[in-house]
Amino acid sequence: MNAWNKFWKWYENKILGSIIVIAIIQFIQVPHMVWNADIMLEAGLVSRVHPVLDWFLYGVDLIEIVSIVNVGMIMFSLLKKRQSKKQEIVR
């Protein structure tokens, strides 16, 4: 078994953990969404209160990269699994 197949076998056993990571990242987006709406509406209730808070809430956008990659990997894994089942049926 090559390293690529070994990785995907390991990853398929960890998909629940990946989904939990994605869920946490999505829940973290809620305060960021409120902060962003506050900036757009120029209300100043949450945004521009403290530069460190703004930096953290802006940085949450970068965490989405992990979620995007993870969803792509889950989709690839599920498609790969579906394709192998179809090949088993054909045999």
DSSP file (Angstrom, degrees, kcal/mol; ACC not computed):
  #  RESIDUE AA STRUCTURE BP1 BP2  ACC     N-H-->O    O-->H-N    N-H-->O    O-->H-N    TCO  KAPPA ALPHA  PHI   PSI    X-CA   Y-CA   Z-CA
    1    1 A M              0   0    0      0, 0.0     2,-0.0     0, 0.0     0, 0.0   0.000 360.0 360.0 360.0 125.2    0.0    0.0    0.0
    2    2 A N     >  -     0   0    0      1,-0.1     4,-2.2     4,-0.0     5,-0.2  -0.229 360.0-102.1 -77.2 171.9    1.5    3.3   -1.0
    3    3 A A  H  > S+     0   0    0      1,-0.2     4,-2.5     2,-0.2     5,-0.2   0.855 118.9  56.0 -63.6 -36.5    1.6    6.4    1.2
    4    4 A W  H  > S+     0   0    0      2,-0.2     4,-2.1     1,-0.2    -1,-0.2   0.946 111.3  42.0 -62.3 -49.8   -1.3    8.1   -0.6
    5    5 A N  H  > S+     0   0    0      1,-0.2     4,-2.2     2,-0.2    -1,-0.2   0.860 113.2  54.3 -65.6 -35.5   -3.7    5.1   -0.1
    6    6 A K  H  X S+     0   0    0     -4,-2.2     4,-2.3     2,-0.2    -1,-0.2   0.912 108.1  49.9 -63.7 -42.4   -2.4    4.8    3.5
    7    7 A F  H  X S+     0   0    0     -4,-2.5     4,-2.9     1,-0.2    -2,-0.2   0.937 111.4  47.7 -61.4 -47.2   -3.2    8.4    4.2
    8    8 A W  H  X S+     0   0    0     -4,-2.1     4,-2.4     2,-0.2    -1,-0.2   0.856 110.2  52.2 -66.8 -34.2   -6.7    8.1    2.8
    9    9 A K  H  X S+     0   0    0     -4,-2.2     4,-1.1     2,-0.2    -1,-0.2   0.932 112.9  45.3 -64.4 -44.5   -7.4    5.0    4.8
   10   10 A W  H >X S+     0   0    0     -4,-2.3     3,-0.5     1,-0.2     4,-0.5   0.929 113.4  50.3 -62.3 -45.4   -6.3    6.8    7.9
   11   11 A Y  H >< S+     0   0    0     -4,-2.9     3,-1.4     1,-0.2    -2,-0.2   0.880 104.3  57.2 -63.8 -40.0   -8.3    9.9    7.1
   12   12 A E  H >< S+     0   0    0     -4,-2.4     3,-0.7     1,-0.3    -1,-0.2   0.810 104.4  53.4 -62.6 -28.6  -11.5    7.9    6.4
   13   13 A N  H << S+     0   0    0     -4,-1.1    -1,-0.3    -3,-0.5    -2,-0.2   0.645 111.6  46.8 -76.8 -14.1  -11.2    6.6   10.0
   14   14 A K  T <X S+     0   0    0     -3,-1.4     4,-1.7    -4,-0.5     3,-0.3   0.190  74.3 112.0-111.4  14.6  -11.0   10.2   11.3
   15   15 A I  H <> S+     0   0    0     -3,-0.7     4,-2.5     1,-0.2     5,-0.2   0.871  74.6  56.8 -62.0 -38.1  -13.9   11.8    9.3
   16   16 A L  H  > S+     0   0    0      1,-0.2     4,-2.0     2,-0.2    -1,-0.2   0.925 107.2  49.4 -59.1 -43.1  -16.0   12.3   12.4
   17   17 A G  H  > S+     0   0    0     -3,-0.3     4,-2.1     1,-0.2    -1,-0.2   0.880 109.3  52.7 -61.4 -37.9  -13.2   14.3   14.0
   18   18 A S  H  X S+     0   0    0     -4,-1.7     4,-2.3     1,-0.2    -2,-0.2   0.899 108.0  50.1 -64.5 -40.8  -13.0   16.3   10.8
   19   19 A I  H  X S+     0   0    0     -4,-2.5     4,-2.4     1,-0.2    -1,-0.2   0.875 108.6  52.7 -66.7 -36.3  -16.7   17.1   10.9
   20   20 A I  H  X S+     0   0    0     -4,-2.0     4,-2.4     2,-0.2    -1,-0.2   0.908 108.6  50.3 -64.3 -41.5  -16.3   18.2   14.5
   21   21 A V  H  X S+     0   0    0     -4,-2.1     4,-2.3     1,-0.2    -2,-0.2   0.925 110.9  49.3 -61.3 -44.5  -13.5   20.6   13.5
   22   22 A I  H  X S+     0   0    0     -4,-2.3     4,-2.3     1,-0.2    -2,-0.2   0.909 110.3  50.9 -61.5 -42.3  -15.6   22.0   10.7
   23   23 A A  H  X S+     0   0    0     -4,-2.4     4,-2.3     2,-0.2    -1,-0.2   0.917 109.8  49.4 -62.6 -43.7  -18.6   22.5   13.1
   24   24 A I  H  X S+     0   0    0     -4,-2.4     4,-2.1     1,-0.2    -1,-0.2   0.924 110.9  50.1 -61.4 -44.4  -16.4   24.4   15.6
   25   25 A I  H  X S+     0   0    0     -4,-2.3     4,-0.9     1,-0.2    -1,-0.2   0.898 110.7  49.6 -61.8 -40.0  -15.0   26.6   12.9
   26   26 A Q  H  < S+     0   0    0     -4,-2.3     4,-0.4     1,-0.2     3,-0.4   0.885 109.8  50.7 -67.3 -37.3  -18.5   27.4   11.7
   27   27 A F  H >< S+     0   0    0     -4,-2.3     3,-1.2     1,-0.2    -1,-0.2   0.853 105.1  57.1 -68.0 -33.4  -19.7   28.2   15.3
   28   28 A I  H 3X S+     0   0    0     -4,-2.1     4,-1.0     1,-0.2    -1,-0.2   0.771  95.5  68.1 -65.5 -24.4  -16.7   30.6   15.6
   29   29 A Q  H 3X S+     0   0    0     -4,-0.9     4,-2.6    -3,-0.4    -1,-0.2   0.731  82.6  74.7 -68.1 -21.7  -18.0   32.4   12.6
   30   30 A V  H <> S+     0   0    0     -3,-1.2     4,-2.1    -4,-0.4    -1,-0.2   0.950  98.5  41.6 -61.6 -52.0  -21.1   33.7   14.5
   31   31 A P  H  > S+     0   0    0      0, 0.0     4,-2.6     0, 0.0    -1,-0.2   0.891 114.9  53.5 -62.5 -34.8  -19.2   36.4   16.5
   32   32 A H  H  X S+     0   0    0     -4,-1.0     4,-2.8     2,-0.2    -2,-0.2   0.895 107.0  51.5 -63.0 -39.3  -17.2   37.3   13.4
   33   33 A M  H  X S+     0   0    0     -4,-2.6     4,-2.5     2,-0.2    -1,-0.2   0.910 111.0  47.3 -64.4 -42.5  -20.5   37.7   11.5
   34   34 A V  H  X S+     0   0    0     -4,-2.1     4,-2.1     2,-0.2    -2,-0.2   0.919 113.5  48.7 -64.2 -43.3  -21.9   40.0   14.2
   35   35 A W  H  X S+     0   0    0     -4,-2.6     4,-1.9     2,-0.2    -2,-0.2   0.915 112.0  48.7 -61.8 -44.2  -18.6   42.0   14.2
   36   36 A N  H  X S+     0   0    0     -4,-2.8     4,-2.5     1,-0.2    -2,-0.2   0.900 110.4  50.3 -65.2 -41.6  -18.6   42.3   10.4
   37   37 A A  H  X S+     0   0    0     -4,-2.5     4,-2.6     1,-0.2    -1,-0.2   0.887 108.2  54.3 -62.8 -37.7  -22.2   43.5   10.4
   38   38 A D  H  X>S+     0   0    0     -4,-2.1     5,-1.6     2,-0.2     4,-0.7   0.884 109.2  47.9 -63.6 -38.9  -21.3   46.1   13.0
   39   39 A I  H ><5S+     0   0    0     -4,-1.9     3,-0.6     2,-0.2    -2,-0.2   0.938 112.8  48.1 -65.7 -46.0  -18.5   47.3   10.8
   40   40 A M  H 3<5S+     0   0    0     -4,-2.5    -2,-0.2     1,-0.2    -1,-0.2   0.877 116.8  42.0 -64.0 -37.8  -20.8   47.5    7.7
   41   41 A L  H 3<5S-     0   0    0     -4,-2.6    -1,-0.2    -5,-0.2    -2,-0.2   0.555 102.2-136.0 -84.5  -7.9  -23.5   49.3    9.7
   42   42 A E  T <<5 +     0   0    0     -4,-0.7    -3,-0.2    -3,-0.6    -4,-0.1   0.850  58.5 139.3  53.9  39.4  -21.0   51.5   11.4
   43   43 A A      < -     0   0    0     -5,-1.6    -4,-0.1    -6,-0.2    -1,-0.1   0.835  49.0-148.9 -80.7 -34.2  -22.7   51.1   14.7
   44   44 A G        +     0   0    0     -6,-0.6    -5,-0.1     1,-0.0    -6,-0.0   0.675  58.8 122.5  75.3  16.8  -19.5   50.7   16.7
   45   45 A L  S    S+     0   0    0     -7,-0.1   -10,-0.1   -10,-0.1     3,-0.0   0.877  94.0   0.2 -77.2 -37.8  -21.1   48.4   19.3
   46   46 A V  S >  S+     0   0    0    -12,-0.1     3,-0.8   -11,-0.1     4,-0.3   0.697 119.8  75.3-117.8 -41.0  -18.6   45.5   18.7
   47   47 A S  T 3  S+     0   0    0      1,-0.2   -11,-0.0   -12,-0.2     6,-0.0  -0.425 100.4  14.4 -80.4 153.0  -16.2   46.8   16.1
   48   48 A R  T 3  S+     0   0    0      2,-0.2    -1,-0.2    -2,-0.1    -2,-0.0   0.709  88.2 117.0  58.3  24.2  -13.4   49.3   16.7
   49   49 A V  S <  S-     0   0    0     -3,-0.8    -2,-0.1     1,-0.4    -1,-0.1   0.885  90.0  -2.7 -80.8 -44.2  -13.8   48.8   20.5
   50   50 A H     >  -     0   0    0     -4,-0.3     4,-2.3     1,-0.1    -1,-0.4  -0.982  64.6-133.7-148.6 135.9  -10.3   47.5   20.9
   51   51 A P  H  > S+     0   0    0      0, 0.0     4,-2.3     0, 0.0     5,-0.1   0.836 107.2  53.3 -62.0 -33.1   -7.7   46.8   18.2
   52   52 A V  H  > S+     0   0    0      2,-0.2     4,-2.4     1,-0.2     5,-0.2   0.919 109.3  48.7 -68.2 -42.2   -6.8   43.4   19.6
   53   53 A L  H  > S+     0   0    0      1,-0.2     4,-2.7     2,-0.2     5,-0.2   0.923 112.2  49.1 -61.6 -44.5  -10.5   42.3   19.5
   54   54 A D  H  X S+     0   0    0     -4,-2.3     4,-2.4     1,-0.2     5,-0.2   0.904 109.8  52.3 -60.8 -41.1  -10.8   43.5   16.0
   55   55 A W  H  X S+     0   0    0     -4,-2.3     4,-2.2     2,-0.2    -2,-0.2   0.923 112.1  44.9 -62.4 -45.3   -7.6   41.6   15.0
   56   56 A F  H  X S+     0   0    0     -4,-2.4     4,-1.0     2,-0.2    -2,-0.2   0.928 114.7  47.3 -65.2 -45.1   -8.9   38.4   16.5
   57   57 A L  H  < S+     0   0    0     -4,-2.7     4,-0.3     1,-0.2    -1,-0.2   0.836 113.9  47.7 -69.2 -31.2  -12.4   38.7   14.9
   58   58 A Y  H >< S+     0   0    0     -4,-2.4     3,-1.4    -5,-0.2     4,-0.4   0.886 107.1  58.1 -70.4 -39.2  -10.8   39.6   11.6
   59   59 A G  H >X S+     0   0    0     -4,-2.2     3,-1.1     1,-0.3     4,-0.8   0.699  86.1  77.7 -65.2 -20.1   -8.4   36.6   11.9
   60   60 A V  H >X S+     0   0    0     -4,-1.0     3,-0.8     1,-0.3     4,-0.7   0.829  83.9  65.8 -59.6 -30.8  -11.4   34.2   12.2
   61   61 A D  H X4 S+     0   0    0     -3,-1.4     3,-0.8    -4,-0.3     4,-0.3   0.865  95.9  55.8 -58.2 -35.6  -11.8   34.6    8.4
   62   62 A L  H X4 S+     0   0    0     -3,-1.1     3,-1.2    -4,-0.4     4,-0.4   0.772  96.0  64.6 -70.9 -24.8   -8.4   32.8    8.0
   63   63 A I  H XX S+     0   0    0     -3,-0.8     4,-1.1    -4,-0.8     3,-1.0   0.769  86.3  73.9 -67.4 -24.7   -9.6   29.8   10.0
   64   64 A E  H <X S+     0   0    0     -3,-0.8     4,-2.6    -4,-0.7    -1,-0.2   0.769  81.2  71.0 -60.1 -25.2  -12.1   29.2    7.3
   65   65 A I  H <> S+     0   0    0     -3,-1.2     4,-2.4    -4,-0.3    -1,-0.3   0.909  96.3  50.7 -58.3 -42.5   -9.3   27.9    5.0
   66   66 A V  H <> S+     0   0    0     -3,-1.0     4,-2.5    -4,-0.4    -1,-0.2   0.917 110.9  49.3 -60.6 -43.8   -9.0   24.8    7.2
   67   67 A S  H  X S+     0   0    0     -4,-1.1     4,-2.5     2,-0.2    -2,-0.2   0.902 110.2  50.0 -63.2 -43.0  -12.7   24.2    6.9
   68   68 A I  H  X S+     0   0    0     -4,-2.6     4,-2.0     2,-0.2    -2,-0.2   0.928 113.6  44.9 -63.3 -46.1  -12.7   24.6    3.1
   69   69 A V  H  X S+     0   0    0     -4,-2.4     4,-2.2     1,-0.2    -2,-0.2   0.915 113.1  51.8 -63.3 -43.0   -9.8   22.1    2.7
   70   70 A N  H  X S+     0   0    0     -4,-2.5     4,-2.3    -5,-0.2    -2,-0.2   0.900 108.5  49.5 -63.2 -42.7  -11.4   19.7    5.2
   71   71 A V  H  X S+     0   0    0     -4,-2.5     4,-2.6     1,-0.2    -1,-0.2   0.910 110.3  52.0 -63.0 -41.4  -14.7   19.7    3.3
   72   72 A G  H  X S+     0   0    0     -4,-2.0     4,-2.3     1,-0.2    -2,-0.2   0.897 109.8  48.8 -60.8 -40.6  -12.9   19.1    0.1
   73   73 A M  H  X S+     0   0    0     -4,-2.2     4,-2.5     2,-0.2    -2,-0.2   0.888 110.7  50.1 -67.8 -39.2  -11.1   16.1    1.6
   74   74 A I  H  X S+     0   0    0     -4,-2.3     4,-2.6     2,-0.2     5,-0.2   0.927 111.2  49.1 -64.3 -44.2  -14.3   14.7    3.0
   75   75 A M  H  X S+     0   0    0     -4,-2.6     4,-2.5     1,-0.2     5,-0.2   0.926 112.2  48.1 -61.2 -44.1  -16.0   15.0   -0.4
   76   76 A F  H  X S+     0   0    0     -4,-2.3     4,-2.6     1,-0.2    -1,-0.2   0.914 111.8  50.3 -61.8 -43.1  -13.0   13.3   -2.1
   77   77 A S  H  X S+     0   0    0     -4,-2.5     4,-2.3     2,-0.2    -2,-0.2   0.916 111.9  46.6 -62.2 -44.4  -13.0   10.5    0.4
   78   78 A L  H  X S+     0   0    0     -4,-2.6     4,-2.4     2,-0.2    -1,-0.2   0.889 113.2  48.9 -67.2 -39.0  -16.7    9.9    0.0
   79   79 A L  H  X S+     0   0    0     -4,-2.5     4,-2.4    -5,-0.2    -2,-0.2   0.903 111.5  50.1 -65.0 -40.3  -16.5    9.9   -3.8
   80   80 A K  H  X S+     0   0    0     -4,-2.6     4,-2.1    -5,-0.2    -2,-0.2   0.907 111.4  48.5 -63.1 -42.6  -13.5    7.5   -3.6
   81   81 A K  H  X S+     0   0    0     -4,-2.3     4,-1.8     2,-0.2    -2,-0.2   0.906 111.4  49.7 -64.4 -42.7  -15.5    5.2   -1.3
   82   82 A R  H  X S+     0   0    0     -4,-2.4     4,-2.0     1,-0.2    -2,-0.2   0.898 110.3  51.0 -63.3 -40.9  -18.5    5.3   -3.6
   83   83 A Q  H  X S+     0   0    0     -4,-2.4     4,-1.9     1,-0.2    -1,-0.2   0.892 108.8  50.6 -65.8 -39.5  -16.3    4.5   -6.6
   84   84 A S  H  X S+     0   0    0     -4,-2.1     4,-1.7     1,-0.2    -1,-0.2   0.857 109.0  52.1 -68.1 -33.2  -14.7    1.5   -4.9
   85   85 A K  H  X S+     0   0    0     -4,-1.8     4,-1.9     2,-0.2    -2,-0.2   0.899 108.5  50.7 -67.3 -39.6  -18.2    0.2   -4.0
   86   86 A K  H  X S+     0   0    0     -4,-2.0     4,-1.9     1,-0.2    -2,-0.2   0.887 109.2  51.5 -63.7 -38.2  -19.3    0.5   -7.6
   87   87 A Q  H  X S+     0   0    0     -4,-1.9     4,-1.5     1,-0.2    -1,-0.2   0.861 108.1  52.0 -67.2 -34.9  -16.2   -1.4   -8.7
   88   88 A E  H  < S+     0   0    0     -4,-1.7    -1,-0.2     2,-0.2    -2,-0.2   0.886 108.7  50.6 -67.2 -38.0  -16.9   -4.2   -6.2
   89   89 A I  H  < S+     0   0    0     -4,-1.9    -2,-0.2     1,-0.2    -1,-0.2   0.898 108.3  52.4 -66.8 -39.6  -20.5   -4.5   -7.6
   90   90 A V  H  <        0   0    0     -4,-1.9    -1,-0.2     1,-0.3    -2,-0.2   0.855 360.0 360.0 -65.4 -35.5  -19.2   -4.8  -11.2
   91   91 A R     <        0   0    0     -4,-1.5    -1,-0.3    -5,-0.1    -2,-0.2   0.496 360.0 360.0 -68.3 360.0  -16.8   -7.6  -10.3
